[in-house]
Amino acid sequence: MTVNAGATLSSRTRERAATTGPTPDIWPQADGSPVSCTEKLMVLRENWEELRGVLRDAFEDAVLMGVDESAMKRMIVEMTTDLISPRSHM
């Protein structure tokens, strides 16, 4: 089977534009106050958008390869639940 990578990328780009959800407006700190540094907010937004794209691509690939949608969503949630805070190493 031959896959046209250019067509796949352009369709994914179009789909991303159509299915992007909202980026959080407020990024709460441990004390509940919002992050207010412009540079930090820019990095957080960029990371969020990149993560959303990678997760969407991984989800779509898995489903197109036959993985059950509900199972894949559970696995993604488990992956985030298993994240260890970098502060725990300080």
Backbone hydrogen bonds in HBPLUS format (Angstrom, degrees):
<---DONOR---> <-ACCEPTOR-->    atom                        ^
c    i                          cat <-CA-CA->   ^        H-A-AA   ^      H-
h    n   atom  resd res      DA  || num        DHA   H-A  angle D-A-AA Bond
n    s   type  num  typ     dist DA aas  dist angle  dist       angle   num
A0007-ALA N   A0004-ASN O   3.11 MM   3  5.44 120.0  2.49 104.4 118.0     1
A0008-THR N   A0004-ASN O   3.06 MM   4  6.37 157.1  2.12 152.5 159.6     2
A0009-LEU N   A0005-ALA O   2.87 MM   4  6.08 166.0  1.89 155.7 158.8     3
A0010-SER N   A0006-GLY O   3.01 MM   4  6.17 163.1  2.04 145.6 150.5     4
A0011-SER N   A0007-ALA O   2.95 MM   4  6.07 154.8  2.01 145.4 152.4     5
A0012-ARG N   A0008-THR O   2.90 MM   4  6.10 156.1  1.96 148.7 155.7     6
A0013-THR N   A0009-LEU O   2.82 MM   4  6.04 154.8  1.88 149.5 156.9     7
A0014-ARG N   A0010-SER O   2.99 MM   4  6.19 160.2  2.03 144.4 149.2     8
A0015-GLU N   A0011-SER O   2.87 MM   4  6.04 156.7  1.92 144.8 151.9     9
A0016-ARG N   A0012-ARG O   2.81 MM   4  5.98 155.5  1.87 149.5 155.8    10
A0017-ALA N   A0013-THR O   3.18 MM   4  6.43 160.4  2.22 147.1 151.3    11
A0018-ALA N   A0014-ARG O   3.19 MM   4  6.47 141.8  2.34 139.9 150.2    12
A0018-ALA N   A0015-GLU O   3.05 MM   3  5.04 123.1  2.38  94.1 109.0    13
A0019-THR N   A0015-GLU O   2.89 MM   4  6.04 133.5  2.11 148.1 161.2    14
A0019-THR N   A0016-ARG O   3.19 MM   3  5.17 132.5  2.43  95.2 107.7    15
A0035-VAL N   A0027-TRP O   2.89 MM   8  5.60 155.6  1.95 149.5 155.5    16
A0029-GLN N   A0033-SER O   2.79 MM   4  5.50 156.5  1.84 148.9 155.9    17
A0032-GLY N   A0029-GLN O   2.86 MM   3  5.16 161.4  1.90 114.9 120.4    18
A0041-LEU N   A0037-CYS O   2.91 MM   4  6.17 161.4  1.94 157.8 163.6    19
A0042-MET N   A0038-THR O   2.97 MM   4  6.19 150.5  2.06 145.4 153.2    20
A0043-VAL N   A0039-GLU O   3.07 MM   4  6.37 159.8  2.11 149.2 153.6    21
A0044-LEU N   A0040-LYS O   2.87 MM   4  6.11 164.2  1.90 154.8 159.4    22
A0045-ARG N   A0041-LEU O   2.96 MM   4  6.10 161.1  1.99 147.1 151.9    23
A0046-GLU N   A0042-MET O   2.97 MM   4  6.17 165.3  1.99 150.1 154.4    24
A0047-ASN N   A0043-VAL O   2.85 MM   4  6.01 164.7  1.87 153.9 158.3    25
A0048-TRP N   A0044-LEU O   2.93 MM   4  6.04 158.0  1.98 145.7 152.1    26
A0049-GLU N   A0045-ARG O   2.96 MM   4  6.19 165.0  1.98 154.2 157.4    27
A0050-GLU N   A0046-GLU O   2.94 MM   4  6.12 159.0  1.99 149.9 156.0    28
A0051-LEU N   A0047-ASN O   2.82 MM   4  5.96 165.0  1.84 152.5 157.1    29
A0052-ARG N   A0048-TRP O   2.88 MM   4  6.05 161.5  1.92 150.1 155.4    30
A0053-GLY N   A0049-GLU O   3.12 MM   4  6.28 156.4  2.17 141.8 147.5    31
A0054-VAL N   A0050-GLU O   2.96 MM   4  6.25 162.3  1.99 154.8 159.4    32
A0055-LEU N   A0051-LEU O   2.85 MM   4  6.00 170.2  1.86 158.3 161.3    33
A0056-ARG N   A0052-ARG O   2.94 MM   4  6.02 158.7  1.98 144.3 150.8    34
A0057-ASP N   A0053-GLY O   2.93 MM   4  6.11 161.8  1.96 147.7 152.8    35
A0058-ALA N   A0054-VAL O   2.90 MM   4  6.11 165.8  1.92 153.4 157.3    36
A0059-PHE N   A0055-LEU O   2.85 MM   4  5.99 160.8  1.89 150.0 155.8    37
A0060-GLU N   A0056-ARG O   2.85 MM   4  6.01 169.6  1.86 154.0 157.1    38
A0061-ASP N   A0057-ASP O   2.87 MM   4  6.00 167.6  1.88 152.6 156.4    39
A0062-ALA N   A0058-ALA O   2.97 MM   4  6.08 164.4  2.00 146.4 151.0    40
A0063-VAL N   A0059-PHE O   2.96 MM   4  6.18 167.8  1.97 156.3 159.4    41
A0064-LEU N   A0060-GLU O   2.89 MM   4  6.03 163.9  1.91 154.5 159.3    42
A0065-MET N   A0061-ASP O   2.95 MM   4  6.12 129.6  2.21 141.3 154.8    43
A0065-MET N   A0062-ALA O   3.12 MM   3  5.09 133.4  2.35  93.8 106.9    44
A0067-VAL N   A0062-ALA O   2.89 MM   5  5.28 160.1  1.93 149.2 142.4    45
A0066-GLY N   A0063-VAL O   3.02 MM   3  5.12 161.2  2.06 107.1 111.3    46
A0072-MET N   A0068-ASP O   2.95 MM   4  6.22 159.7  1.99 157.6 163.5    47
A0073-LYS N   A0069-GLU O   2.98 MM   4  6.24 160.6  2.01 153.4 158.5    48
A0074-ARG N   A0070-SER O   3.00 MM   4  6.23 156.4  2.06 145.7 152.1    49
A0075-MET N   A0071-ALA O   2.94 MM   4  6.23 155.3  2.01 148.3 155.1    50
A0076-ILE N   A0072-MET O   2.97 MM   4  6.24 151.8  2.05 149.3 156.7    51
A0077-VAL N   A0073-LYS O   3.00 MM   4  6.27 160.3  2.04 150.2 155.2    52
A0078-GLU N   A0074-ARG O   2.87 MM   4  6.11 160.2  1.91 151.3 157.1    53
A0079-MET N   A0075-MET O   2.96 MM   4  6.14 151.0  2.04 141.5 149.1    54
A0080-THR N   A0076-ILE O   3.13 MM   4  6.48 154.5  2.20 148.1 153.7    55
A0081-THR N   A0077-VAL O   2.90 MM   4  6.14 153.0  1.97 150.2 158.8    56
A0082-ASP N   A0078-GLU O   2.99 MM   4  6.15 142.6  2.13 145.9 154.7    57
A0083-LEU N   A0080-THR O   3.24 MM   3  5.34 163.4  2.27 104.0 108.9    58
A0088-SER N   A0085-SER O   3.10 MM   3  5.51 153.7  2.17 108.7 116.1    59
A0089-HIS N   A0086-PRO O   3.30 MM   3  5.69 160.7  2.34 107.0 112.7    60
A0090-MET N   A0087-ARG O   3.18 MM   3  5.28 166.5  2.20 107.8 110.9    61
